[in-house]
Amino acid sequence: MSPSDTPASASPLMGAEQIEAMIPHRSPMRLLDEVVEMTETTLHARKTFSEDEFFVQGHFPGYPLVPGVIQCECCLQAGAILLREHTPEVGEFVPVATRMDSVKFKNMVRPGDTVDIHVTLKERLANAFFLTGKMLLNGKTTTRLEFACSITSPKGDAS
């Protein structure tokens, strides 16, 4: 069985509480429900979108859709969890998106859909990380992107 064929009933590697221990996102902006599988360079997560999500309210009334930017953010958050293994302690430094390239939206995602999110770390140069992400619905790609993150202090620099 391949990682993308992991049954939805399989016990997750991480639930919401463990995800929140890994990244600074909280409800309503934590966009991952569970991490199913993780290696040193890959991560597979899931998200079920509800009709109560703030971002579908008013986004195509009568035919609500999950906005593409939210689909990208799901991949970015999955990437942040993956990069956690390559960075200092949570709270000291956080990964922030610095670039998204080759973003493609192939199929619509609607409230009620459960998506599989896959990210792969392709390269690291100092504190810059280059990743690919894709979101699948029923085995079909909905979103693909390449993105980069850098590691920074959440306390920032006052200058």
LINMO-V844960 format. One record per residue. SS is DSSP state (H for helix, E for strand, L for the rest). PSI is psi in whole degrees, -180 to 180 (none if undefined). OMEGA is omega as a letter, one per 20 degrees, with the letter a starting at -180 (* if undefined). Layout:
<<SS,PSI,OMEGA> <SS,PSI,OMEGA>>
//
This chain:
<<L,130,r> <L,161,a> <H,-34,a> <H,-11,r> <H,8,a> <L,125,a> <L,144,r> <L,-24,a> <L,-9,r> <L,145,a> <L,129,a> <L,152,r> <L,-39,r> <E,139,r> <L,-169,a> <H,-44,a> <H,-43,r> <H,-37,r> <H,-44,a> <H,-21,r> <H,-18,a> <H,-31,a> <L,160,a> <L,-1,a> <L,139,r> <L,164,r> <L,137,j> <L,7,a> <L,-6,r> <L,115,a> <L,20,r> <L,135,r> <L,-37,a> <E,153,r> <E,125,a> <E,-40,a> <E,146,r> <E,136,r> <L,-172,r> <L,-28,a> <L,2,a> <E,155,r> <E,140,r> <E,120,a> <E,171,r> <E,153,r> <E,132,r> <E,122,a> <L,135,r> <L,164,r> <L,-11,r> <L,-3,a> <L,137,a> <H,-31,a> <H,-10,r> <H,-10,r> <L,112,r> <L,-1,r> <L,95,a> <L,65,r> <L,136,a> <L,-19,r> <L,67,a> <L,139,r> <L,148,r> <L,120,a> <L,147,r> <H,-38,a> <H,-32,r> <H,-38,r> <H,-42,r> <H,-43,a> <H,-35,r> <H,-45,r> <H,-40,r> <H,-42,r> <H,-40,r> <H,-40,r> <H,-39,r> <H,-38,r> <H,-44,r> <H,-43,a> <H,-18,r> <H,-32,r> <L,-15,a> <L,7,a> <L,166,r> <L,-175,a> <L,145,r> <E,138,a> <L,-33,r> <L,-43,a> <E,149,r> <E,147,r> <E,135,r> <E,142,r> <E,135,r> <E,-15,a> <E,145,r> <E,131,a> <E,160,r> <E,43,r> <E,129,r> <E,135,r> <E,119,a> <L,-36,a> <L,155,a> <L,150,r> <L,132,a> <L,161,r> <L,138,a> <L,-18,a> <L,142,r> <E,124,a> <E,152,r> <E,131,a> <E,127,a> <E,130,r> <E,148,r> <E,129,r> <E,119,a> <E,-39,a> <E,151,r> <E,130,r> <E,106,a> <L,-119,a> <L,18,r> <E,134,a> <E,135,a> <E,125,a> <E,163,r> <E,150,r> <E,150,r> <E,149,r> <E,135,a> <E,142,r> <E,118,a> <L,39,r> <L,-4,a> <E,137,a> <E,131,r> <E,-36,a> <E,141,r> <E,143,r> <E,157,r> <E,141,r> <E,161,r> <E,148,r> <E,151,r> <E,161,a> <E,129,a> <E,165,r> <L,131,r> <L,-16,r> <L,-18,r> <L,-176,r> <L,125,a> <L,-9,a> <L,none,*>>
//
